[in-house]
Amino acid sequence: RESETIPVTLIIKAPNQKYSDQTISCFLNWTVGKLKMHLSNVYPSKPVSV
């Protein structure tokens, strides 16, 4: 489906402002798990994807 390939941009804000806001590009059809895995690779603190 066409809607699955729509790119979206998310702004991730650190609650303690230890890191600046991060702009993340992903797709509308990504699951939460896929987004968490992507964040574990690109976010400065390298959070663990569980």
HELIX and SHEET records of a PDB file:
HELIX    1   1 GLU A    2  THR A    5  5                                   4    
HELIX    2   2 VAL A   32  VAL A   42  1                                  11    
SHEET    1   A 2 PRO A   7  ILE A  12  0                                        
SHEET    2   A 2 GLN A  22  PHE A  27 -1                                        
END                                                                             
